[in-house]
């Protein structure tokens, strides 16, 4: 093996971070709804 380090890089995709946060918020909200309905 050679002593060189290989770097994997990519250009950031615009809008990806916003979609990621929206999906995480939807998932947490859904789990919270299920949790609350289990007590009612």
N, C-alpha and C positions, 0 to 999 in steps of 0.2 A: 504494500500500500504506500501511496505517496504521502508526504507530510503536508500537503495542501488541504486547507479547509474549504469545503464547498458551501456556498451560501445560497439558500433558496429564498428568493425574494419575489414579491409581486406588487403590482400597483393596487392601492386600495380601491375597493368598489364603492362608488358614492351611493349613499342611502342604505348600505348594509347594516350599519350600526343602529340606525333608527328602526329598521325592520326587526332586528334582533331584540331590541328593548321592547317593542310592541308585542312580539310573540312571547317573551318572558312574562310581561305584565298580564297577558291573556291567560297564560298557564297558571300563574300564581292566583289570579282572580278565580279561575275555574276550580282550582283546588280549595280555595277558601270557601267558595260556594258549596262545594260538596261537604266540607268540614262543618259548615254552619247547618246545613240541612240534616246532617246526621244527628244533631241535638234537638231538632224541632219535631 
